[in-house]
Structures are given as structure tokens and as C-alpha cells.
Amino acid sequence: MTATPHWLVDLDMHGIAERLKRLREERGLTQTRLAELLGMAARSYNRWERGGHVPSLEMLIKAADVLQVTLDELVGRTEIRTTPSIRNAELQQLVHDVDELPDREQQALIVVIDGLVKSAQVSRTVSRRAGAKRIPGRIRG
């Protein structure tokens, strides 16, 4: 029989389950989507949030990375202070992947993303102006 690692004994597993759920919800992820990002079955992840299964250290590290918190924050050793710079975990992973591409490919992606963002901004502006013109009783100046 193997002994339980000393670091595991000190961890509050119920607290980890609660923090996982809170962080997942704050980032707008479903259990299924977070499980996909972690490369695991949704059922297994669900057990983590219910406190029915203890994640391995490797998976805790992976979850902390995906949720953009430190391992200490995830396991409750420190308060969660980290606000994700990119709230969408999938986009965060893509940013990480893009960061490892050669500069030339990164520059090409910057041009594409910039074009998409500007197009979306123009569409929003046009929609707002069109909506403002249709409001009855509104004086246009």
C-alpha cells in the first residue's frame, strides 16, 4: 500500500472543487468545454467539481493554466487574485500556441485578427446607428 503524499493531505479537496466550479463559471465555460480543454472526459471532470475524485498534480497544473490562475490560487494556498487577461480559455490557448510561431506567421495572424476586429467594430457602429434612426420620437440632429 502506498502512502498518501504529504502535500495531498494538506489540501482542502472540497475547497478545490468549489474553486474549480467558481473559476469555470467566471470564465463562461461549461464542464464539457473545460474537460475538452483539459483533454479529459466530461464525466471525470464532473467528479472533480463534486469532490468525488482528486485530480492528479499534473491535471491540477493543467487546470490552473487553462483557468489562468496560479496553482497556489487553485488549491487555496493563496487568495485568487488573478484576473484573466483573456477570459475565453480557448482563445487563451490559441494565443499561447501563436506565441510559439515564427515572427512572420505571427505578423500575418495580427493582420488577419486586426481586420476581423475592425470589421466587427464597423458592423456594431452601423447597427447602433441604424437602431437609433428607427427609435420613434427621437430627434435626429
C-alpha positions as CSV (number, residue, x, y, z in Angstrom):
1,M,0.0,0.0,0.0
2,T,1.4,3.4,-1.0
3,A,1.3,6.3,1.4
4,T,-0.7,9.4,0.6
5,P,1.7,12.3,-0.5
6,H,2.1,14.8,2.3
7,W,1.1,17.7,0.0
8,L,-2.2,15.9,-0.8
9,V,-3.1,15.5,2.9
10,D,-2.8,19.3,3.5
11,L,-5.1,20.2,0.6
12,D,-8.8,21.0,1.1
13,M,-10.3,18.9,-1.7
14,H,-13.8,20.3,-1.1
15,G,-12.3,23.8,-1.5
16,I,-10.6,22.8,-4.7
17,A,-13.9,21.5,-6.1
18,E,-15.6,24.8,-5.2
19,R,-12.8,26.9,-6.7
20,L,-12.8,24.9,-9.9
21,K,-16.5,25.5,-10.3
22,R,-16.3,29.2,-9.5
23,L,-13.4,29.8,-11.9
24,R,-15.0,27.8,-14.6
25,E,-18.3,29.7,-14.3
26,E,-16.4,33.1,-14.1
27,R,-14.8,32.2,-17.4
28,G,-18.0,31.3,-19.0
29,L,-17.1,27.6,-19.6
30,T,-19.3,24.6,-19.3
31,Q,-18.0,21.5,-17.6
32,T,-17.9,19.8,-21.0
33,R,-15.8,22.6,-22.6
34,L,-13.4,22.8,-19.7
35,A,-13.0,19.0,-19.9
36,E,-12.2,19.2,-23.6
37,L,-9.6,21.9,-22.9
38,L,-8.0,19.7,-20.3
39,G,-8.1,16.7,-22.6
40,M,-10.4,14.5,-20.4
41,A,-13.9,13.1,-20.3
42,A,-16.6,15.5,-19.1
43,R,-17.7,12.8,-16.6
44,S,-14.3,12.7,-15.0
45,Y,-14.2,16.5,-14.7
46,N,-17.7,16.5,-13.1
47,R,-16.4,14.2,-10.4
48,W,-13.7,16.8,-9.6
49,E,-16.3,19.5,-9.1
50,R,-18.4,17.3,-6.9
51,G,-15.3,16.4,-4.9
52,G,-15.7,12.7,-5.8
53,H,-12.3,12.4,-7.4
54,V,-9.0,14.0,-6.6
55,P,-7.2,15.4,-9.7
56,S,-3.5,14.4,-10.1
57,L,-0.9,17.1,-9.7
58,E,-0.3,17.1,-13.4
59,M,-4.0,17.8,-14.0
60,L,-4.2,20.5,-11.3
61,I,-1.3,22.3,-13.1
62,K,-3.1,21.9,-16.4
63,A,-6.4,23.2,-14.9
64,A,-4.6,26.2,-13.4
65,D,-3.0,27.0,-16.8
66,V,-6.4,26.8,-18.6
67,L,-8.2,28.8,-15.9
68,Q,-5.3,31.3,-15.9
69,V,-4.6,31.1,-12.2
70,T,-1.6,30.0,-10.2
71,L,-1.5,26.5,-8.7
72,D,-1.5,28.1,-5.3
73,E,-4.6,30.0,-6.1
74,L,-6.4,26.9,-7.5
75,V,-5.6,24.8,-4.4
76,G,-6.4,27.5,-1.9
77,R,-2.9,28.3,-0.6
78,T,-3.4,31.9,-1.7
79,E,-6.4,34.0,-2.5
80,I,-7.4,34.2,-6.1
81,R,-6.1,37.5,-7.4
82,T,-5.5,36.7,-11.0
83,T,-8.0,38.2,-13.4
84,P,-7.6,36.5,-16.8
85,S,-6.2,38.8,-19.4
86,I,-8.2,36.8,-22.0
87,R,-11.4,35.4,-20.5
88,N,-12.0,32.9,-23.3
89,A,-9.9,29.8,-22.4
90,E,-9.8,28.6,-26.0
91,L,-8.6,31.9,-27.2
92,Q,-6.0,32.0,-24.4
93,Q,-4.7,28.6,-25.6
94,L,-4.5,29.9,-29.2
95,V,-2.6,32.9,-28.1
96,H,-0.1,30.6,-26.3
97,D,0.2,28.5,-29.4
98,V,0.6,31.5,-31.7
99,D,3.3,32.9,-29.4
100,E,5.5,29.9,-30.4
101,L,5.1,30.5,-34.1
102,P,7.8,32.3,-36.1
103,D,7.6,36.1,-36.3
104,R,6.5,36.1,-39.9
105,E,3.5,33.9,-39.2
106,Q,2.6,35.9,-36.1
107,Q,2.6,39.1,-38.2
108,A,0.3,37.5,-40.7
109,L,-2.1,36.5,-37.9
110,I,-2.0,40.0,-36.5
111,V,-3.1,41.4,-39.8
112,V,-6.0,38.9,-40.1
113,I,-7.2,39.4,-36.5
114,D,-6.9,43.2,-36.8
115,G,-9.1,43.0,-39.9
116,L,-11.7,40.9,-38.1
117,V,-11.8,43.2,-35.1
118,K,-12.2,46.3,-37.2
119,S,-14.9,44.7,-39.3
120,A,-16.8,43.7,-36.2
121,Q,-16.4,47.3,-34.8
122,V,-17.8,48.8,-38.0
123,S,-20.7,46.4,-38.0
124,R,-21.6,47.3,-34.4
125,T,-21.4,51.0,-35.2
126,V,-23.6,50.7,-38.2
127,S,-26.1,48.6,-36.3
128,R,-26.3,51.1,-33.4
129,R,-26.8,54.0,-35.8
130,A,-29.5,52.1,-37.8
131,G,-31.2,51.3,-34.5
132,A,-31.0,54.9,-33.3
133,K,-32.7,56.1,-36.5
134,R,-35.6,53.7,-36.0
135,I,-36.4,54.9,-32.5
136,P,-39.8,56.7,-32.6
137,G,-39.8,60.2,-31.3
138,R,-36.1,60.5,-31.4
139,I,-34.8,63.8,-32.8
140,R,-32.0,63.4,-35.3
141,G,-29.6,66.2,-35.4
